[in-house]
């Protein structure tokens, strides 16, 4: 939990066709993983905030065509905190290379 908000995994969302009662849905996965099947279960006044790089994680065309409010904050970390984002990316690459035996 962060400030009273609880993240959910896709396993919590995908079964069934029950409505989903969320005010905001954040996506950080840069692959379209939230399509019409999930979006149609959300209330029409939900805010869809896509923080992922291209192509984004929501089916933006479907969502907009059906009246959903979508904000695509492309590259937000690099725009708002470029030094910190750069450090995090660099450290992630370093860890990945170390895990694969390439070491840095």
C-alpha positions as CSV (number, residue, x, y, z in Angstrom):
1,X,0.0,0.0,0.0
2,X,1.1,3.5,-0.8
3,X,-0.9,6.4,0.8
4,X,-3.9,4.2,1.1
5,X,-3.8,2.9,-2.5
6,X,-3.3,-0.8,-3.3
7,X,-1.7,-2.0,-6.5
8,X,-3.3,-5.0,-8.3
9,X,-1.8,-7.6,-10.5
10,X,-3.4,-8.6,-13.8
11,X,-4.3,-11.9,-12.2
12,X,-6.7,-9.9,-9.9
13,X,-8.3,-8.3,-12.9
14,X,-8.6,-10.8,-15.7
15,X,-11.0,-13.4,-14.4
16,X,-14.7,-12.9,-15.1
17,X,-16.5,-10.0,-16.5
18,X,-17.5,-8.2,-13.3
19,X,-17.4,-4.4,-13.4
20,X,-14.2,-2.8,-12.1
21,X,-14.8,0.2,-9.8
22,X,-11.6,2.3,-10.1
23,X,-11.2,6.0,-10.4
24,X,-7.7,6.0,-11.9
25,X,-5.8,3.3,-13.7
26,X,-2.0,3.7,-14.2
27,X,-0.1,1.7,-16.7
28,X,3.7,1.5,-17.0
29,X,4.0,-1.5,-19.3
30,X,5.1,-0.4,-22.9
31,X,3.0,-3.0,-24.6
32,X,-0.7,-3.0,-25.2
33,X,-1.9,-5.2,-22.4
34,X,-5.1,-3.4,-21.4
35,X,-7.6,-3.8,-24.2
36,X,-11.3,-3.5,-24.7
37,X,-12.1,-6.5,-22.6
38,X,-10.7,-4.8,-19.5
39,X,-11.5,-1.2,-20.4
40,X,-15.1,-2.0,-21.0
41,X,-15.4,-3.2,-17.4
42,X,-14.3,0.2,-16.0
43,X,-16.6,3.1,-15.3
44,X,-16.8,5.7,-18.1
45,X,-15.4,8.4,-15.8
46,X,-12.2,6.5,-15.0
47,X,-8.9,8.3,-15.7
48,X,-6.5,6.2,-17.7
49,X,-3.0,7.4,-17.1
50,X,-0.5,5.7,-19.4
51,X,3.1,6.3,-18.3
52,X,4.6,3.7,-20.7
53,X,6.7,4.4,-23.8
54,X,5.3,3.7,-27.3
55,X,3.0,1.8,-28.0
56,X,1.6,2.3,-24.5
57,X,-0.4,-0.2,-22.5
58,X,-4.0,0.9,-23.1
59,X,-5.9,0.5,-26.4
60,X,-6.0,4.2,-26.7
61,X,-8.1,4.3,-29.9
62,X,-10.8,2.0,-28.4
63,X,-10.8,4.0,-25.1
64,X,-11.2,7.4,-26.7
65,X,-13.8,6.1,-29.2
66,X,-15.8,5.0,-26.2
67,X,-15.5,8.2,-24.2
68,X,-12.8,7.3,-21.8
69,X,-10.4,10.0,-20.6
70,X,-6.8,8.9,-21.5
71,X,-3.7,10.8,-20.7
72,X,-0.5,9.5,-22.3
73,X,2.4,10.9,-20.2
74,X,5.0,9.6,-22.6
75,X,8.5,9.6,-21.1
76,X,7.3,11.4,-18.0
77,X,10.3,10.3,-15.8
78,X,12.8,11.6,-18.3
79,X,10.9,14.9,-18.7
80,X,10.4,15.6,-15.0
81,X,13.5,14.0,-13.4
82,X,16.0,13.3,-16.2
83,X,19.1,12.9,-13.9
84,X,17.3,10.5,-11.6
85,X,15.7,8.6,-14.5
86,X,19.1,8.3,-16.1
87,X,20.7,7.0,-12.9
88,X,17.9,4.4,-12.5
89,X,18.2,3.3,-16.2
90,X,22.0,3.1,-15.9
91,X,21.8,1.0,-12.7
92,X,19.2,-1.3,-14.3
93,X,21.4,-1.9,-17.3
94,X,24.4,-2.5,-15.0
95,X,22.4,-5.1,-13.0
96,X,21.2,-6.8,-16.1
97,X,24.7,-7.1,-17.5
98,X,26.0,-8.5,-14.2
99,X,23.2,-11.0,-14.1
100,X,24.2,-12.2,-17.6
101,X,27.9,-12.4,-16.7
102,X,28.9,-9.3,-18.7
103,X,29.8,-7.3,-15.7
104,X,30.4,-3.6,-15.7
